[in-house]
Amino acid sequence: MTTTATTTTAWSTDPYTLALRAGRGPLFLRRADGHRLRLEVERWCRHPDAADRTVLDRCVGTVLDVGCGPGRMVTALARQARPALGIDTAWAAVRHTRDHGGLALHASVFDALPDEGRWDSLLLMDGNVGIGGDPPALLRRLGQLAAPGGLLLVETAGAELDERFDAWLDDDRGGTSPAFPWARVGPRALCGHAESAGWQPVAHWRAGARPFLALRHG
């Protein structure tokens, strides 16, 4: 997971950093209406599970993992000697990825990035289609990063949602992050946003309770 608020956070006490260091939560995505979503820190910090492997098996060529978090996807690809780069705005996530053998860059997807327009596969795992709180803008940016005919693999919300809101991270022990814009998008809404940004849905599947979409650019 990545947010746009992390660059101003005191890393020694930021709840996301502490959760990654510990390899466990609790860690919640909370919003102003009181709704909160428990984040799966333990799963993010382990090796890819069976659902993750359905995504890894679909990756082709060079892979850019947007909001790579602690880097389980990038490091799994590195172990297979497949070219992959993770980007994340959280230094803790970048360090964790590098420490476990993956290549990661401390950057936002909206920054200038290496090999723009030449990435064969792009990943948005763990709800990261919510990055920036504006899915159409994010999908347009990913179109700039993708190679012609590039593949985008997205883990969507489990329900048919299309909502945008301000949120923050909360460890349920008094630790919170600054607020940041976020979104949650289900498969149907994502297909609509994607087509307007130049992406065409080519496959959808579920692995356990987790839904995924594959889209191709151009």
C-alpha positions in Angstrom: 0.0 0.0 0.0 1.2 3.5 -0.7 -0.3 6.9 0.3 0.4 10.5 -0.7 0.9 11.6 2.9 3.9 9.6 3.9 6.7 12.1 3.0 5.7 14.3 5.9 5.4 11.5 8.4 7.9 11.0 11.3 9.1 7.6 10.3 10.1 6.4 13.7 6.5 6.6 15.0 4.4 6.3 11.8 2.0 3.4 12.3 2.6 2.0 8.9 6.4 1.9 9.5 5.9 0.3 12.9 3.6 -2.3 11.4 6.1 -3.2 8.6 8.9 -3.5 11.1 6.9 -5.8 13.3 5.4 -7.7 10.3 1.9 -7.5 11.8 -1.0 -5.2 12.6 -3.3 -4.1 13.8 -3.5 -1.4 11.1 -6.7 0.1 9.8 -7.7 2.4 7.0 -10.1 4.8 8.7 -12.3 7.5 7.3 -14.2 10.4 8.7 -17.6 8.6 8.8 -16.2 6.1 11.2 -15.9 3.3 8.8 -12.6 1.4 9.0 -11.0 -1.4 7.0 -8.5 -3.7 8.6 -5.3 -3.9 6.5 -3.7 -7.3 5.9 -0.2 -6.4 7.1 0.7 -10.0 7.9 -0.2 -11.2 4.4 1.7 -8.3 2.8 4.9 -9.2 4.7 4.8 -12.9 3.9 5.7 -14.7 0.6 3.0 -14.5 -2.1 0.0 -16.7 -1.5 -2.0 -18.7 -4.0 -4.1 -15.6 -5.0 -0.9 -13.6 -5.5 0.5 -16.3 -7.7 -2.4 -16.0 -10.1 -1.2 -12.5 -10.7 2.5 -13.4 -10.9 1.7 -16.1 -13.5 0.1 -13.4 -15.7 3.0 -11.0 -15.6 4.9 -10.6 -18.8 8.2 -8.9 -19.6 9.2 -6.0 -17.3 7.0 -5.4 -14.3 6.3 -2.2 -12.4 4.6 -2.8 -9.0 2.9 0.5 -8.1 2.6 0.9 -4.3 4.7 -2.2 -3.8 4.4 -2.1 0.0 6.9 -4.5 1.7 7.6 -5.9 -1.7 6.4 -9.5 -1.7 5.5 -9.4 -5.5 8.8 -7.7 -6.5 10.9 -10.1 -4.5 9.1 -13.1 -5.8 9.8 -12.0 -9.4 13.4 -11.2 -8.5 13.8 -14.8 -7.2 12.7 -15.9 -10.7 15.3 -13.6 -12.3 12.4 -11.6 -13.9 12.9 -7.8 -14.3 10.7 -6.0 -11.7 10.7 -2.7 -9.9 8.6 -1.6 -7.0 7.7 2.0 -6.2 6.3 3.3 -3.0 6.1 6.7 -1.2 6.9 5.0 2.2 10.6 4.6 2.9 9.8 1.7 5.2 8.2 -0.2 2.3 11.2 0.5 0.1 13.7 -0.6 2.7 11.8 -3.8 3.4 11.7 -4.6 -0.3 15.4 -4.0 -0.8 16.3 -5.9 2.4 14.5 -8.9 1.0 16.1 -8.9 -2.4 13.8 -6.8 -4.5 14.5 -3.6 -6.4 12.5 -0.6 -5.2 12.4 3.1 -5.7 11.1 5.7 -3.2 8.7 7.6 -5.5 5.1 8.3 -6.3 3.5 7.0 -9.5 3.0 10.6 -10.5 6.7 11.4 -10.3 9.1 11.0 -13.3 9.9 7.3 -13.4 12.4 5.1 -15.2 11.5 3.6 -18.5 8.2 5.5 -19.0 6.2 4.1 -21.8 8.2 0.8 -21.8 6.7 -1.3 -18.9 5.2 -4.5 -20.2 3.2 -5.3 -17.0 2.0 -3.0 -14.2 0.6 -4.1 -10.9 -2.0 -2.5 -8.6 -2.3 -4.9 -5.7 -4.1 -4.7 -2.3 -6.6 -2.0 -3.4 -3.9 0.4 -4.7 -6.2 1.5 -7.5 -7.2 3.9 -4.7 -3.9 5.8 -4.9 -4.5 9.5 -5.1 -8.3 9.2 -4.6 -8.9 9.6 -8.4 -8.9 6.3 -10.2 -9.4 7.8 -13.7 -6.3 10.0 -13.2 -4.3 7.1 -11.9 -5.3 4.9 -14.9 -4.3 7.7 -17.3 -0.9 8.0 -15.7 -0.4 4.2 -15.9 -1.2 4.4 -19.6 1.8 6.8 -19.9 4.0 4.3 -18.2 2.9 1.2 -20.1 4.5 -0.1 -23.3 2.2 -0.3 -26.3 -0.2 -3.2 -25.6 1.0 -3.2 -22.0 -0.9 -5.3 -19.3 -2.3 -3.9 -16.1 -3.2 -6.4 -13.3 -5.5 -4.9 -10.7 -6.9 -6.2 -7.4 -10.2 -4.5 -7.0 -12.6 -4.0 -4.1 -14.6 -7.1 -3.3 -18.0 -5.3 -3.6 -19.3 -3.2 -6.4 -18.1 0.1 -5.1 -17.0 3.4 -6.6 -16.2 5.8 -3.8 -13.7 8.5 -3.0 -12.8 9.8 0.4 -10.1 11.2 2.7 -8.6 8.5 5.0 -5.8 8.0 7.5 -4.0 5.0 8.9 -4.8 4.0 12.5 -3.1 1.4 14.6 -5.9 1.2 17.2 -3.4 2.2 19.9 -3.4 6.0 19.4 -1.0 6.1 16.4 -2.3 7.8 13.3 -1.0 9.1 10.0 -1.8 12.3 8.3 -5.0 12.2 6.1 -4.7 11.3 2.4 -7.1 10.9 -0.5 -8.1 7.4 -1.3 -10.7 5.4 -3.3 -12.3 2.0 -3.4 -13.5 0.6 -6.7 -15.2 -2.6 -7.6 -14.8 -4.5 -10.9 -17.7 -2.9 -12.8 -16.8 0.7 -12.0 -13.1 0.0 -12.7 -13.9 -1.2 -16.2 -15.8 2.0 -16.9 -12.9 4.2 -15.6 -10.4 2.0 -17.5 -12.0 2.3 -20.9 -12.1 6.1 -20.7 -8.3 6.0 -19.9 -7.4 3.8 -22.9 -7.5 0.4 -21.1 -9.5 -2.6 -22.3 -10.6 -5.4 -19.9 -9.3 -8.7 -21.1 -9.8 -11.0 -18.1 -11.4 -11.2 -14.7 -11.1 -13.8 -12.0 -11.4 -14.5 -8.3 -8.9 -16.2 -6.1 -10.6 -17.0 -2.8 -12.3 -13.8 -1.7 -10.0 -11.6 -3.8 -11.2 -10.2 -7.2 -8.8 -9.3 -10.0 -8.9 -7.7 -13.4 -6.5 -7.7 -16.3 -6.5 -4.8 -18.8 -4.6 -4.1 -21.9 -3.5 -0.6 -23.1 -4.1 0.7 -26.6 
